[in-house]
């Protein structure tokens, strides 16, 4: 089962929404998540750590809302690392998150 299928199933079960709504919501989430990751990387490279933290927080909320558990769990770690000033660990988890987003349908 792909992460997309698992998230769709979890979202339907926990919310009672239909499959069409859930798949549309997840597709919109992935598009937004990809955009947020790009912004986070840019913000970190420009030393805009607060902006990057805000975007990670947004990604944490949206990934939790759509039941994208693997992304959500890694965002929690990346956000904590960023708050603690550990940019190396934050970057490593941002790369993991980026790969999870890229592989969401596989």
C-alpha positions as a printed Julia matrix, in Angstrom:
106×3 Matrix{Float64}:
   0.0    0.0    0.0
   1.4    3.4   -0.95
   1.5    6.27   1.55
  -1.18   7.95  -0.56
  -3.47   4.92  -0.28
  -2.81   4.56   3.46
  -3.5    8.24   4.11
  -6.66   8.11   1.98
  -7.9    5.09   3.91
  -7.07   6.64   7.31
  -8.62   9.97   6.37
 -11.84   8.33   5.16
 -12.09   6.16   8.26
 -11.4    8.95  10.74
 -13.46  11.7    9.1
 -16.23   9.92   7.24
 -15.41  11.86   4.07
 -15.77  10.14   0.7
 -12.93   8.88  -1.44
 -13.13  11.7   -4.0
 -12.91  14.4   -1.36
 -10.05  12.64   0.43
  -8.01  12.08  -2.72
  -8.51  15.7   -3.81
  -7.48  16.89  -0.36
  -4.35  14.72  -0.37
  -3.41  15.85  -3.88
  -3.7   19.48  -2.76
  -1.67  18.69   0.36
   1.2   17.18  -1.66
   1.29  20.17  -4.01
   1.38  22.56  -1.05
   3.89  20.42   0.87
   6.29  20.45  -2.07
   6.02  24.24  -2.24
   6.58  24.57   1.51
   9.71  22.39   1.41
  11.17  24.6   -1.32
  10.42  27.69   0.78
  11.92  26.1    3.89
  15.15  25.29   2.05
  15.37  28.82   0.67
  14.68  30.36   4.06
  17.35  28.27   5.77
  19.91  29.08   3.06
  19.13  32.78   3.57
  19.35  32.4    7.35
  15.63  33.15   7.73
  15.28  30.55  10.45
  12.07  31.98  11.9
  10.34  31.86   8.5
  11.55  28.31   7.96
  10.2   27.35  11.38
   6.82  28.86  10.57
   6.65  26.9    7.31
   7.63  23.68   9.09
   4.87  24.34  11.59
   2.39  24.75   8.73
   3.6   21.51   7.19
   3.27  19.74  10.53
  -0.34  20.86  10.87
  -1.38  20.01   7.34
   0.36  16.62   7.32
  -1.33  15.74  10.6
  -4.71  16.85   9.31
  -4.52  14.62   6.24
  -3.05  11.68   8.18
   0.28  11.69   6.32
   1.94  10.08   9.33
   5.48   9.57   8.0
   5.74  13.17   6.85
   4.18  14.42  10.09
   6.59  12.45  12.31
   9.65  13.68  10.42
   8.44  17.28  10.46
   8.2   17.11  14.25
  11.89  16.15  14.42
  12.95  18.76  11.86
  11.02  21.48  13.66
  12.58  20.58  17.02
  16.07  20.53  15.48
  15.5   23.95  13.94
  14.25  25.36  17.24
  17.37  23.98  18.95
  19.62  25.58  16.34
  20.79  22.25  14.91
  20.68  23.15  11.23
  22.55  19.99  10.23
  19.89  17.73  11.73
  17.09  19.98  10.45
  18.53  19.81   6.92
  18.81  16.02   7.13
  15.16  15.66   8.12
  14.03  18.2    5.54
  15.71  15.99   2.93
  13.87  12.95   4.32
  10.57  14.87   4.2
  11.26  15.96   0.64
  11.84  12.35  -0.37
   8.66  11.23   1.42
   6.7   13.86  -0.5
   8.3   12.76  -3.79
   7.47   9.11  -3.05
   3.98   9.7   -1.68
   2.25   8.03  -4.63
   4.71   5.1   -4.89
